[in-house]
Amino acid sequence: MKNSTWRRFLRGASLQRDFDELRDLAIRYVKEETIKPLKDLGRFIVWGALGSVFVGFGAVLLLLGSLRYLQWQFRVLDGSLSWLPYVIVAVLALVVMALTAWRVVSGTAKRRLKGSK
């Protein structure tokens, strides 16, 4: 009797099913823990890059608009002072870039580190 029980077990009825379940479990684990987070990360990067492009385009349009406003509104800046609106807008652009860089460097990760000490 013991011999027939082992033969049924070794024939693969239960053992094969266990291996199939183990393989399916491993495949599901890999999909859930690696592929799905990578897809989510890719989606995050794509939307972030697209948003950055739109914000950059908007900033360029605002700087161009401010240049045109300075040239139109202040007629004193015509003639020999026509270069002054360009300098003002260039300084404004540098200020915006400096503020952006400062906010990136002092982001949430740095604040979290200070709070955990």
TORKOL-4160 file (C-alpha; in steps of 0.2 Angstrom, whole numbers, padded with zeros to 4 digits, m for minus):
117
<pt num="1" X="0000" Y="0000" Z="0000"/>
<pt num="2" X="0014" Y="0012" Z="0004"/>
<pt num="3" X="0022" Y="0008" Z="m0013"/>
<pt num="4" X="0006" Y="0013" Z="m0023"/>
<pt num="5" X="0004" Y="0029" Z="m0013"/>
<pt num="6" X="0022" Y="0035" Z="m0018"/>
<pt num="7" X="0019" Y="0030" Z="m0036"/>
<pt num="8" X="0004" Y="0041" Z="m0037"/>
<pt num="9" X="0014" Y="0055" Z="m0029"/>
<pt num="10" X="0029" Y="0053" Z="m0040"/>
<pt num="11" X="0018" Y="0051" Z="m0056"/>
<pt num="12" X="0016" Y="0069" Z="m0056"/>
<pt num="13" X="m0002" Y="0072" Z="m0051"/>
<pt num="14" X="0002" Y="0082" Z="m0036"/>
<pt num="15" X="0020" Y="0086" Z="m0039"/>
<pt num="16" X="0017" Y="0093" Z="m0056"/>
<pt num="17" X="0002" Y="0104" Z="m0050"/>
<pt num="18" X="0013" Y="0111" Z="m0036"/>
<pt num="19" X="0027" Y="0115" Z="m0049"/>
<pt num="20" X="0014" Y="0124" Z="m0060"/>
<pt num="21" X="0007" Y="0134" Z="m0045"/>
<pt num="22" X="0025" Y="0139" Z="m0040"/>
<pt num="23" X="0029" Y="0144" Z="m0058"/>
<pt num="24" X="0013" Y="0154" Z="m0059"/>
<pt num="25" X="0016" Y="0162" Z="m0042"/>
<pt num="26" X="0034" Y="0167" Z="m0048"/>
<pt num="27" X="0027" Y="0175" Z="m0064"/>
<pt num="28" X="0014" Y="0185" Z="m0055"/>
<pt num="29" X="0027" Y="0191" Z="m0042"/>
<pt num="30" X="0038" Y="0197" Z="m0056"/>
<pt num="31" X="0024" Y="0206" Z="m0065"/>
<pt num="32" X="0018" Y="0214" Z="m0049"/>
<pt num="33" X="0034" Y="0219" Z="m0041"/>
<pt num="34" X="0045" Y="0224" Z="m0056"/>
<pt num="35" X="0035" Y="0226" Z="m0072"/>
<pt num="36" X="0021" Y="0236" Z="m0065"/>
<pt num="37" X="0032" Y="0248" Z="m0055"/>
<pt num="38" X="0043" Y="0251" Z="m0071"/>
<pt num="39" X="0027" Y="0255" Z="m0081"/>
<pt num="40" X="0022" Y="0267" Z="m0067"/>
<pt num="41" X="0039" Y="0275" Z="m0067"/>
<pt num="42" X="0039" Y="0277" Z="m0086"/>
<pt num="43" X="0022" Y="0285" Z="m0085"/>
<pt num="44" X="0028" Y="0297" Z="m0072"/>
<pt num="45" X="0043" Y="0302" Z="m0082"/>
<pt num="46" X="0033" Y="0305" Z="m0098"/>
<pt num="47" X="0020" Y="0316" Z="m0090"/>
<pt num="48" X="0034" Y="0325" Z="m0080"/>
<pt num="49" X="0044" Y="0328" Z="m0096"/>
<pt num="50" X="0029" Y="0334" Z="m0105"/>
<pt num="51" X="0024" Y="0346" Z="m0091"/>
<pt num="52" X="0041" Y="0353" Z="m0091"/>
<pt num="53" X="0041" Y="0356" Z="m0109"/>
<pt num="54" X="0025" Y="0366" Z="m0108"/>
<pt num="55" X="0030" Y="0376" Z="m0092"/>
<pt num="56" X="0047" Y="0380" Z="m0102"/>
<pt num="57" X="0037" Y="0385" Z="m0117"/>
<pt num="58" X="0025" Y="0396" Z="m0106"/>
<pt num="59" X="0040" Y="0404" Z="m0098"/>
<pt num="60" X="0048" Y="0409" Z="m0114"/>
<pt num="61" X="0032" Y="0416" Z="m0120"/>
<pt num="62" X="0030" Y="0426" Z="m0104"/>
<pt num="63" X="0048" Y="0433" Z="m0106"/>
<pt num="64" X="0045" Y="0437" Z="m0124"/>
<pt num="65" X="0029" Y="0446" Z="m0119"/>
<pt num="66" X="0037" Y="0456" Z="m0106"/>
<pt num="67" X="0051" Y="0461" Z="m0118"/>
<pt num="68" X="0038" Y="0467" Z="m0131"/>
<pt num="69" X="0028" Y="0476" Z="m0116"/>
<pt num="70" X="0044" Y="0485" Z="m0111"/>
<pt num="71" X="0048" Y="0491" Z="m0129"/>
<pt num="72" X="0030" Y="0496" Z="m0132"/>
<pt num="73" X="0026" Y="0505" Z="m0115"/>
<pt num="74" X="0042" Y="0514" Z="m0112"/>
<pt num="75" X="0047" Y="0525" Z="m0128"/>
<pt num="76" X="0061" Y="0532" Z="m0118"/>
<pt num="77" X="0070" Y="0516" Z="m0121"/>
<pt num="78" X="0071" Y="0519" Z="m0140"/>
<pt num="79" X="0086" Y="0525" Z="m0149"/>
<pt num="80" X="0102" Y="0523" Z="m0140"/>
<pt num="81" X="0094" Y="0514" Z="m0125"/>
<pt num="82" X="0085" Y="0501" Z="m0136"/>
<pt num="83" X="0097" Y="0487" Z="m0128"/>
<pt num="84" X="0090" Y="0490" Z="m0111"/>
<pt num="85" X="0074" Y="0480" Z="m0112"/>
<pt num="86" X="0084" Y="0465" Z="m0118"/>
<pt num="87" X="0095" Y="0467" Z="m0103"/>
<pt num="88" X="0080" Y="0468" Z="m0091"/>
<pt num="89" X="0072" Y="0453" Z="m0098"/>
<pt num="90" X="0089" Y="0443" Z="m0098"/>
<pt num="91" X="0091" Y="0447" Z="m0080"/>
<pt num="92" X="0073" Y="0442" Z="m0076"/>
<pt num="93" X="0076" Y="0426" Z="m0085"/>
<pt num="94" X="0091" Y="0423" Z="m0074"/>
<pt num="95" X="0081" Y="0426" Z="m0059"/>
<pt num="96" X="0068" Y="0414" Z="m0064"/>
<pt num="97" X="0081" Y="0401" Z="m0068"/>
<pt num="98" X="0090" Y="0404" Z="m0051"/>
<pt num="99" X="0074" Y="0402" Z="m0041"/>
<pt num="100" X="0069" Y="0386" Z="m0051"/>
<pt num="101" X="0087" Y="0379" Z="m0047"/>
<pt num="102" X="0085" Y="0384" Z="m0029"/>
<pt num="103" X="0068" Y="0375" Z="m0027"/>
<pt num="104" X="0075" Y="0360" Z="m0036"/>
<pt num="105" X="0090" Y="0358" Z="m0024"/>
<pt num="106" X="0080" Y="0362" Z="m0008"/>
<pt num="107" X="0066" Y="0350" Z="m0013"/>
<pt num="108" X="0055" Y="0338" Z="m0002"/>
<pt num="109" X="0069" Y="0325" Z="0000"/>
<pt num="110" X="0080" Y="0338" Z="0009"/>
<pt num="111" X="0066" Y="0343" Z="0020"/>
<pt num="112" X="0062" Y="0325" Z="0025"/>
<pt num="113" X="0080" Y="0322" Z="0030"/>
<pt num="114" X="0080" Y="0337" Z="0041"/>
<pt num="115" X="0064" Y="0331" Z="0049"/>
<pt num="116" X="0070" Y="0314" Z="0053"/>
<pt num="117" X="0085" Y="0320" Z="0063"/>
